[in-house]
Amino acid sequence: MTDAGVWFLTRKATRTVTRTERVLRKTATLHDQVVRLGSTATSQCAHPVRLVEWLHQGTWYGYLTNVLDPAMLPAEYVVALYWQRWRIEDSLNVIKRLLGLAFFWTGRSNGIQIQVWATWILYAVLVDLTDAVAEALNKPFAALSMEMIYRGSYHFTVAHHRGKADDPITYLAADAKGLGILKRARKNRTAITDLLYLTIPSPP
């Protein structure tokens, strides 16, 4: 993957053996270093990887990536990106369950392609709308429920036809709590959100 220019990020398994080559950064809660995987010279991986360890609620969590340059991928982002991995599953859940891509309307390949592309376009619009509402509320994207944004769009349409609303972003942001758009805060999510807003080290 490294030779092909493909970047990866994964969780460090408990039994993974590493040998430190150089320390990039070390604080009380964050360790960033370049390591070799393997216990002996003959068993080591050909390419070095980067090990980022983060102390959270008394437990150290380790992450491995082949992006060795902290200027390209700061250590805080390594942690935050891994904790966002379920966003892929969330997106598939939204397009299948909410946007109706759990079944196909036709067996013809052209029809299936049209349905898939149309659904992904609608999903992209929904993401942009959610992002705009999050900005209006001065909240991170992850704090909003995309599903409730989608369902709230129906209420906006009704209000628009009655002449009571003309801007979906303003309408949804104004009644975010009533429409259930804001998710309930979770400790882990709050911790990761805070981590994203830490000072990122400047490129050398």
C-alpha positions as CSV (number, residue, x, y, z in Angstrom):
1,M,0.0,0.0,0.0
2,T,2.8,2.4,0.8
3,D,4.6,1.6,-2.4
4,A,1.4,2.3,-4.3
5,G,0.9,5.6,-2.5
6,V,-2.2,4.4,-0.6
7,W,-2.5,5.9,2.9
8,F,-4.0,4.0,5.7
9,L,-5.1,4.5,9.3
10,T,-5.9,1.7,11.7
11,R,-6.0,0.9,15.4
12,K,-2.9,-0.6,17.0
13,A,-3.6,-4.1,18.2
14,T,-2.6,-4.9,21.8
15,R,-0.1,-7.5,20.9
16,T,1.6,-5.5,18.1
17,V,5.3,-5.2,18.7
18,T,7.0,-1.9,17.6
19,R,10.5,-0.5,17.8
20,T,10.9,3.2,18.0
21,E,13.0,4.9,15.3
22,R,12.4,8.5,16.2
23,V,10.2,10.5,18.5
24,L,8.3,13.3,16.7
25,R,6.4,14.7,19.7
26,K,5.7,13.7,23.3
27,T,3.4,15.3,25.8
28,A,1.6,14.0,28.9
29,T,-1.4,12.9,26.8
30,L,-0.1,12.5,23.3
31,H,2.8,10.5,21.9
32,D,3.8,10.7,18.2
33,Q,6.7,8.6,16.9
34,V,8.0,6.7,13.8
35,V,8.3,3.0,14.5
36,R,9.1,-0.4,12.9
37,L,6.6,-3.2,13.2
38,G,8.1,-6.5,14.3
39,S,10.3,-7.8,17.1
40,T,13.4,-8.7,15.2
41,A,15.3,-7.5,12.2
42,T,14.1,-10.4,10.0
43,S,10.5,-10.0,11.0
44,Q,10.3,-6.2,10.7
45,C,8.1,-4.6,8.0
46,A,10.0,-3.0,5.1
47,H,8.3,0.3,5.6
48,P,8.3,2.4,8.9
49,V,4.9,3.5,10.2
50,R,3.8,6.2,12.5
51,L,2.4,5.4,15.9
52,V,0.2,7.9,17.6
53,E,-0.9,7.2,21.2
54,W,-3.5,9.2,23.0
55,L,-4.4,9.1,26.7
56,H,-8.2,9.3,27.2
57,Q,-10.0,8.7,30.5
58,G,-7.0,6.9,32.0
59,T,-6.5,4.5,29.0
60,W,-3.9,4.8,26.2
61,Y,-5.1,4.3,22.7
62,G,-2.7,3.6,19.8
63,Y,-3.2,4.3,16.1
64,L,-0.9,3.3,13.1
65,T,-0.6,5.2,9.8
66,N,1.9,5.2,7.0
67,V,1.6,9.0,6.7
68,L,4.9,9.8,8.4
69,D,4.8,13.6,8.0
70,P,3.0,15.4,10.9
71,A,2.6,18.5,8.7
72,M,0.5,16.4,6.3
73,L,-1.5,14.6,9.1
74,P,-1.2,16.1,12.6
75,A,-1.3,13.7,15.5
76,E,-4.7,15.2,16.7
77,Y,-6.2,14.5,13.3
78,V,-5.0,10.9,13.4
79,V,-7.0,10.3,16.6
80,A,-10.1,12.3,15.4
81,L,-10.1,10.6,12.0
82,Y,-10.1,7.1,13.4
83,W,-13.0,8.0,15.8
84,Q,-15.0,9.2,12.8
85,R,-14.6,5.8,11.0
86,W,-18.3,4.9,11.6
87,R,-19.3,7.9,9.5
88,I,-18.9,5.6,6.5
89,E,-21.3,3.1,8.0
90,D,-23.6,6.0,8.9
91,S,-23.6,7.3,5.3
92,L,-24.5,3.8,4.0
93,N,-27.3,3.5,6.6
94,V,-28.7,6.9,5.5
95,I,-28.8,6.1,1.8
96,K,-30.2,2.6,2.3
97,R,-32.8,3.2,5.0
98,L,-33.6,6.9,4.7
99,L,-33.2,7.6,1.0
100,G,-34.6,4.2,-0.1
101,L,-31.6,2.5,-1.7
102,A,-32.3,-0.7,0.2
103,F,-33.9,-2.1,-2.9
104,F,-33.7,-1.4,-6.7
105,W,-36.7,-0.4,-8.8
106,T,-35.5,-2.3,-11.9
107,G,-33.2,-5.2,-12.9
108,R,-31.7,-3.3,-15.8
109,S,-28.1,-2.1,-15.2
110,N,-28.8,1.4,-16.7
111,G,-31.8,1.8,-14.3
112,I,-29.8,0.7,-11.3
113,Q,-26.9,3.1,-12.2
114,I,-29.4,6.0,-12.5
115,Q,-31.0,5.1,-9.1
116,V,-27.6,4.8,-7.4
117,W,-26.3,8.1,-8.8
118,A,-29.6,9.9,-8.1
119,T,-29.5,8.7,-4.5
120,W,-25.9,9.7,-4.0
121,I,-26.6,13.2,-5.4
122,L,-29.5,13.6,-3.0
123,Y,-27.2,12.4,-0.2
124,A,-24.6,15.0,-1.2
125,V,-27.3,17.8,-1.1
126,L,-28.4,16.5,2.3
127,V,-24.8,16.7,3.6
128,D,-24.4,20.2,2.3
129,L,-27.7,21.3,3.9
130,T,-26.7,19.7,7.3
131,D,-23.3,21.4,7.1
132,A,-25.0,24.8,6.4
133,V,-27.4,24.4,9.3
134,A,-24.5,23.4,11.6
135,E,-22.6,26.5,10.5
136,A,-25.8,28.6,11.3
137,L,-25.9,27.1,14.7
138,N,-22.2,27.4,15.2
139,K,-22.0,23.6,16.0
140,P,-19.8,20.9,14.6
141,F,-21.3,18.8,11.8
142,A,-21.2,15.7,14.0
143,A,-23.5,17.4,16.6
144,L,-26.4,17.4,14.1
145,S,-28.7,14.5,13.0
146,M,-28.8,14.2,9.3
147,E,-31.9,12.1,9.5
148,M,-33.8,14.8,11.4
149,I,-32.5,17.4,8.9
150,Y,-34.1,15.3,6.2
151,R,-37.3,14.9,8.1
152,G,-37.3,18.5,9.0
153,S,-37.2,19.4,5.3
154,Y,-40.8,18.2,5.0
155,H,-41.9,20.7,7.7
156,F,-40.1,23.4,5.8
157,T,-41.9,22.5,2.6
158,V,-45.2,22.7,4.4
159,A,-44.3,26.1,5.9
160,H,-43.0,27.3,2.6
161,H,-46.3,26.5,0.8
162,R,-48.1,28.4,3.5
163,G,-45.9,31.4,2.9
164,K,-44.3,31.2,6.4
165,A,-40.8,30.3,5.4
166,D,-38.5,30.8,2.4
167,D,-35.0,29.7,3.6
168,P,-34.6,26.1,4.7
169,I,-31.3,26.8,6.5
170,T,-32.9,29.6,8.6
171,Y,-36.0,27.6,9.2
172,L,-34.2,24.4,10.4
173,A,-31.7,26.3,12.5
174,A,-34.5,28.4,14.2
175,D,-36.3,25.2,15.5
176,A,-33.3,22.9,15.8
177,K,-34.3,21.7,19.2
178,G,-38.0,21.2,18.4
179,L,-37.2,19.3,15.2
180,G,-34.7,17.1,17.1
181,I,-31.8,18.2,14.8
182,L,-29.3,18.5,17.7
183,K,-28.0,15.1,18.9
184,R,-27.7,14.4,22.6
185,A,-24.2,15.1,23.8
186,R,-22.0,12.0,24.5
187,K,-18.8,12.0,26.5
188,N,-16.6,10.4,23.9
189,R,-18.0,12.5,21.1
190,T,-17.4,15.7,23.1
191,A,-13.8,14.6,23.8
192,I,-13.1,14.0,20.2
193,T,-14.7,17.3,19.1
194,D,-12.5,19.1,21.7
195,L,-9.5,17.3,20.4
196,L,-10.1,18.6,16.9
197,Y,-10.0,22.2,18.2
198,L,-6.7,21.7,19.9
199,T,-3.8,23.8,18.6
200,I,-2.4,21.9,15.6
201,P,1.4,22.0,15.4
202,S,2.6,24.4,12.7
203,P,4.6,22.9,9.7
204,P,8.3,23.1,10.2
